Amino acid sequence: MQTSLFVSLAFWIRVDGQQSIKRNILMHPSEKLMHVSSRQLLAFLEVARLRSFSKAAEQIPMSQSGMSMLIKDLEDQMGARLFDRSPRSVTLTDAGRQLLPVAQRIVQDLRSLGSTIEGSEAATRSRLDVAATPMVTMSLLPDVVREFTDSHPHVSTTIADVDVNTVRQRVLDGEADIGLGFFVKPAVGLLRQPLCRFRLMCISPPAPTNSRRRSSRGWSSLRDLPLIGLPPDNPIQSLVETHLARIGHVHGKCQTAHFIGTLIAMTRAGLGHAVIPSFAIEECKRHGLQISMLIDPVVYLDLYLVSRRGIQPKPTTLDFSARLKTAATKLAK
């Protein structure tokens, strides 16, 4: 690794025990000293430890001539001899002895940094963070997470079930690898991938026994109904409000809740009707609600997987996303 040193060695090195290396080395990072590499320092440390160019060359490994060239280049950059050479021994000069602790510290710091980065990368690869709205989490993720965990037991999966705006922000901030939600409009910094398409439907309180149930109803039939809805800034609610405005809905919302699961519970309690995506149909059935697909017009809504633009997805993220696609397609049928 040819890592340029951004530590000024001249604070510690003195030539012949008297003269300091010229201060212009400190003042000008473009000088030769700033191009000392970790490979040169490793070579220097091995020669100093073994007191032999040939043994140091075998240890690295490299040719003896290559070792000699590295040390010569380092001495040129230092502006001083680092070793006294004789047929029988190789010993450090004063400059070499002063370089030794600095070189040891720099090499150790680089090794520690490498280990830290490697550990961080390994930790990142061994976890998957997903953000999704609560109803999407309930309807889609449990089976997908179970299958994924069976295939990747070494990967820890974390699910954050939050509102759609928080899903977006967690992905943008790098706190989630992927997010799931009904992102009707593109968002800066997010890459959208459609998973599947659902329809808007109207849910109503449980009907009396033996009463007639509608399988579908037109939007115009909602004109005078009390509707429970999501907050106005929710993309699903924005779409719903657009169609309600076209039919001249006049009753107004009697209640507002942040999550579709809450709308379902409030509808069951008889507080009103709600327009929600059909991906929640199984949950509505469990509550015994009346379910009517909306027609005239039929309105579709795409469930998106979102990720941060410019980020290379991990292999585990790609595998999880593929499983999501399969599960979401089945849910939409």
C-alpha positions as CSV (number, residue, x, y, z in Angstrom):
1,M,0.0,0.0,0.0
2,Q,1.7,3.2,-1.2
3,T,0.4,5.5,1.5
4,S,1.8,9.0,1.6
5,L,2.7,10.1,5.1
6,F,1.0,13.1,6.4
7,V,3.1,13.2,9.5
8,S,6.0,15.5,9.5
9,L,9.0,13.2,10.4
10,A,11.3,16.2,10.6
11,F,10.2,17.0,14.1
12,W,12.0,13.8,15.3
13,I,14.9,13.3,12.8
14,R,18.2,15.1,13.3
15,V,21.2,14.6,10.9
16,D,24.6,13.7,12.4
17,G,23.1,14.4,15.8
18,Q,23.4,18.2,15.3
19,Q,21.7,19.6,12.2
20,S,17.8,19.6,11.9
21,I,16.4,18.7,8.5
22,K,15.6,21.8,6.6
23,R,12.4,23.5,7.8
24,N,11.1,23.9,4.2
25,I,10.2,20.2,4.3
26,L,7.7,21.1,7.1
27,M,6.4,24.1,5.2
28,H,5.9,22.4,1.8
29,P,4.0,19.1,1.8
30,S,4.9,18.6,-1.9
31,E,8.6,18.0,-0.9
32,K,10.1,14.5,-1.1
33,L,9.4,13.7,2.6
34,M,5.7,13.7,2.0
35,H,6.0,10.9,-0.5
36,V,7.5,8.4,1.9
37,S,5.5,5.2,1.6
38,S,4.5,2.5,4.0
39,R,6.3,0.0,1.9
40,Q,9.6,1.9,2.4
41,L,9.0,2.1,6.2
42,L,8.3,-1.6,6.4
43,A,11.5,-2.3,4.5
44,F,13.4,0.1,6.9
45,L,11.9,-1.7,10.0
46,E,12.8,-5.2,8.7
47,V,16.4,-4.2,7.9
48,A,16.7,-2.5,11.3
49,R,15.3,-5.6,13.1
50,L,17.3,-8.2,11.2
51,R,20.4,-6.1,10.6
52,S,20.7,-7.6,7.2
53,F,19.4,-6.6,3.8
54,S,19.3,-10.1,2.5
55,K,17.3,-11.5,5.5
56,A,14.9,-8.5,5.4
57,A,14.3,-9.1,1.6
58,E,13.4,-12.8,2.3
59,Q,11.0,-11.7,5.1
60,I,9.0,-9.2,3.1
61,P,9.6,-11.0,0.5
62,M,11.3,-9.3,-2.4
63,S,14.7,-9.3,-4.1
64,Q,17.7,-8.0,-2.3
65,S,18.3,-5.4,-5.0
66,G,14.7,-4.3,-4.6
67,M,15.2,-3.9,-0.9
68,S,18.4,-1.9,-1.4
69,M,16.6,0.4,-3.8
70,L,13.7,1.0,-1.3
71,I,16.2,2.0,1.4
72,K,18.2,4.2,-1.0
73,D,15.1,6.0,-2.1
74,L,14.1,6.5,1.6
75,E,17.5,7.9,2.5
76,D,17.3,10.3,-0.4
77,Q,13.9,11.5,0.8
78,M,15.2,11.8,4.4
79,G,18.2,13.6,3.3
80,A,20.4,11.4,5.4
81,R,21.9,7.9,5.6
82,L,19.9,5.6,7.8
83,F,22.3,2.6,7.9
84,D,26.0,2.1,8.2
85,R,26.9,-0.9,6.0
86,S,29.9,-3.1,6.4
87,P,30.6,-6.6,5.1
88,R,29.8,-8.1,8.5
89,S,26.9,-5.9,9.8
90,V,24.3,-3.3,9.2
91,T,23.7,-0.8,11.9
92,L,21.5,2.3,12.3
93,T,22.9,5.8,12.1
94,D,21.8,8.5,14.4
95,A,19.1,9.5,11.8
96,G,18.1,5.9,11.5
97,R,17.7,5.6,15.3
98,Q,15.5,8.7,15.4
99,L,13.4,7.5,12.5
100,L,12.9,4.0,14.1
101,P,10.2,4.9,16.8
102,V,8.4,7.1,14.3
103,A,8.3,4.5,11.6
104,Q,7.2,1.9,14.2
105,R,4.3,4.1,15.3
106,I,3.2,5.0,11.8
107,V,3.2,1.3,10.6
108,Q,1.4,0.2,13.8
109,D,-1.2,3.0,13.2
110,L,-1.7,1.9,9.6
111,R,-2.2,-1.7,10.7
112,S,-4.6,-0.7,13.4
113,L,-6.6,1.4,10.9
114,G,-6.7,-1.5,8.5
115,S,-8.1,-3.8,11.2
116,T,-10.6,-1.2,12.3
117,I,-11.9,-0.7,8.7
118,E,-12.0,-4.4,8.0
119,G,-13.9,-5.0,11.2
120,S,-16.3,-2.2,10.3
121,E,-16.9,-3.6,6.8
122,A,-17.5,-7.1,8.3
123,A,-20.0,-5.7,10.7
124,T,-21.8,-3.8,7.9
125,R,-21.9,-7.0,5.8
126,S,-23.4,-9.0,8.7
127,R,-26.4,-6.8,9.3
128,L,-29.4,-5.6,7.2
129,D,-31.4,-2.6,8.2
130,V,-34.9,-2.2,6.8
131,A,-37.4,0.6,7.3
132,A,-41.0,0.2,6.5
133,T,-44.4,1.5,7.5
134,P,-46.1,-0.6,10.1
135,M,-48.8,-2.2,7.9
136,V,-46.3,-3.1,5.2
137,T,-44.2,-4.6,8.0
138,M,-47.1,-6.7,9.3
139,S,-48.4,-7.8,5.9
140,L,-45.2,-8.4,4.0
141,L,-42.0,-8.8,6.1
142,P,-42.5,-11.6,8.6
143,D,-42.3,-14.5,6.1
144,V,-39.6,-12.7,4.0
145,V,-37.4,-12.2,7.1
146,R,-37.9,-15.8,8.2
147,E,-36.8,-17.2,4.8
148,F,-33.9,-14.7,4.6
149,T,-32.7,-15.6,8.1
150,D,-32.8,-19.3,7.3
151,S,-30.6,-18.7,4.2
152,H,-28.3,-16.1,5.9
153,P,-28.1,-17.1,9.6
154,H,-25.0,-14.9,10.0
155,V,-26.9,-11.7,9.0
156,S,-28.7,-9.8,11.7
157,T,-31.9,-8.2,10.4
158,T,-33.3,-5.1,12.0
159,I,-36.8,-3.8,11.1
160,A,-37.8,-0.2,11.9
161,D,-41.6,0.2,11.5
162,V,-42.1,3.9,11.2
163,D,-44.2,6.4,9.2
164,V,-43.4,7.0,5.6
165,N,-41.5,10.2,6.0
166,T,-39.2,8.6,8.6
167,V,-38.7,5.7,6.2
168,R,-37.5,8.1,3.6
169,Q,-35.2,9.9,6.0
170,R,-33.6,6.8,7.5
171,V,-32.7,5.6,4.0
172,L,-31.3,9.1,3.1
173,D,-29.3,9.2,6.3
174,G,-27.8,5.7,5.8
175,E,-29.6,4.3,8.8
176,A,-31.5,1.8,6.7
177,D,-30.2,-0.2,3.7
178,I,-33.7,-0.2,2.1
179,G,-37.1,1.3,2.8
180,L,-40.6,0.1,1.9
181,G,-43.6,2.4,1.3
182,F,-46.0,4.0,-1.1
183,F,-43.8,6.7,-2.4
184,V,-46.1,8.3,-5.0
185,K,-43.6,11.0,-6.0
186,P,-39.8,10.7,-6.7
187,A,-37.6,12.0,-3.9
188,V,-34.2,13.6,-4.3
189,G,-31.5,11.2,-3.4
190,L,-33.7,8.1,-3.5
191,L,-33.8,5.3,-6.0
192,R,-37.3,3.9,-6.4
193,Q,-37.9,0.3,-7.4
194,P,-41.6,-0.8,-7.8
195,L,-42.3,-4.0,-6.1
196,C,-46.0,-4.5,-7.0
197,R,-49.3,-2.7,-7.6
198,F,-52.3,-2.5,-5.3
199,R,-55.8,-1.0,-5.6
200,L,-57.5,1.5,-3.4
201,M,-60.4,0.1,-1.5
202,C,-63.0,1.4,1.0
203,I,-63.4,-0.3,4.3
204,S,-66.5,0.0,6.5
205,P,-67.5,-1.2,9.9
206,P,-68.6,-4.8,10.3
207,A,-72.0,-5.4,8.7
208,P,-74.9,-7.0,10.6
209,T,-75.3,-10.7,10.0
210,N,-76.9,-11.7,6.7
211,S,-76.7,-8.2,5.3
212,R,-75.7,-7.6,1.7
213,R,-72.0,-7.0,1.2
214,R,-70.5,-5.0,-1.7
215,S,-67.5,-6.3,-3.5
216,S,-67.0,-2.9,-5.2
217,R,-68.4,0.6,-5.1
218,G,-67.9,3.8,-7.1
219,W,-66.1,6.8,-5.7
220,S,-69.3,8.8,-6.0
221,S,-70.8,6.5,-3.3
222,L,-68.3,8.0,-0.8
223,R,-69.6,11.6,-1.2
224,D,-71.7,11.7,2.0
225,L,-69.8,9.2,4.1
226,P,-67.8,10.1,7.2
227,L,-64.2,9.2,6.3
228,I,-61.2,8.5,8.6
229,G,-57.9,9.4,6.9
230,L,-54.2,9.6,7.2
231,P,-52.4,13.0,7.7
232,P,-52.6,15.4,4.7
233,D,-48.9,15.1,4.0
234,N,-49.1,11.3,3.6
235,P,-48.7,10.4,-0.1
236,I,-51.6,7.8,0.1
237,Q,-53.9,10.4,1.6
238,S,-52.9,13.0,-1.0
239,L,-54.0,10.6,-3.7
240,V,-57.2,9.8,-1.9
241,E,-58.0,13.5,-1.4
242,T,-57.5,14.1,-5.1
243,H,-60.2,11.7,-6.0
244,L,-62.5,12.8,-3.2
245,A,-62.3,16.4,-4.5
246,R,-63.5,15.2,-7.9
247,I,-66.7,13.8,-6.4
248,G,-67.3,16.8,-4.2
249,H,-66.9,14.9,-0.9
250,V,-68.5,17.2,1.7
251,H,-68.6,15.3,4.9
252,G,-65.0,16.0,5.9
253,K,-62.8,13.7,7.9
254,C,-64.0,13.0,11.4
255,Q,-60.8,11.4,12.6
256,T,-57.1,11.3,11.5
257,A,-54.5,8.7,12.3
258,H,-50.9,8.2,11.2
259,F,-51.0,4.5,10.5
260,I,-53.3,2.3,8.4
261,G,-53.5,-0.2,11.3
262,T,-55.1,2.5,13.4
263,L,-57.5,3.4,10.6
264,I,-58.6,-0.3,10.5
265,A,-59.1,-0.4,14.3
266,M,-61.1,2.9,14.3
267,T,-63.2,1.6,11.4
268,R,-64.0,-1.5,13.3
269,A,-65.1,0.6,16.3
270,G,-67.6,2.3,14.0
271,L,-65.9,5.7,13.8
272,G,-66.2,5.9,10.1
273,H,-65.0,4.5,6.8
274,A,-61.5,4.7,5.3
275,V,-59.9,4.5,1.9
276,I,-56.7,2.4,2.0
277,P,-54.5,0.2,-0.3
278,S,-55.6,-3.4,-0.8
279,F,-52.3,-4.7,0.6
280,A,-54.1,-4.5,4.0
281,I,-57.0,-6.7,2.9
282,E,-56.1,-9.7,5.0
283,E,-55.8,-7.6,8.1
284,C,-59.2,-6.1,7.3
285,K,-60.7,-9.5,6.9
286,R,-59.4,-10.5,10.3
287,H,-61.3,-7.6,11.8
288,G,-64.5,-8.6,10.0
289,L,-64.7,-5.3,8.1
290,Q,-66.7,-4.7,5.0
291,I,-64.3,-4.4,2.0
292,S,-65.2,-2.8,-1.3
293,M,-62.8,-2.3,-4.2
294,L,-63.2,1.3,-5.5
295,I,-64.2,1.7,-9.2
296,D,-65.1,4.5,-11.5
297,P,-62.2,5.0,-11.6
298,V,-60.1,2.1,-10.4
299,V,-57.1,3.7,-8.7
300,Y,-53.8,1.8,-8.5
301,L,-50.9,2.5,-6.0
302,D,-47.4,1.1,-6.3
303,L,-45.5,-0.2,-3.4
304,Y,-41.8,0.8,-3.7
305,L,-38.5,-0.4,-2.4
306,V,-36.3,2.6,-2.0
307,S,-32.5,2.9,-1.5
308,R,-30.0,5.7,-1.4
309,R,-28.7,6.8,-4.8
310,G,-25.0,6.2,-5.5
311,I,-24.6,3.4,-2.9
312,Q,-23.6,0.0,-4.1
313,P,-26.0,-2.5,-2.5
314,K,-24.6,-5.4,-0.5
315,P,-25.2,-8.9,-1.9
316,T,-27.4,-9.6,1.1
317,T,-29.5,-6.6,0.3
318,L,-30.0,-7.7,-3.2
319,D,-31.1,-11.1,-2.1
320,F,-33.5,-9.7,0.5
321,S,-34.9,-7.4,-2.2
322,A,-35.5,-10.2,-4.6
323,R,-37.4,-12.1,-1.9
324,L,-39.5,-9.0,-1.2
325,K,-40.4,-8.8,-4.9
326,T,-41.6,-12.4,-4.9
327,A,-43.6,-12.0,-1.7
328,A,-45.2,-8.7,-2.7
329,T,-46.3,-10.0,-6.1
330,K,-48.1,-12.9,-4.3
331,L,-49.7,-10.5,-1.9
332,A,-51.0,-8.3,-4.7
333,K,-52.8,-11.2,-6.4
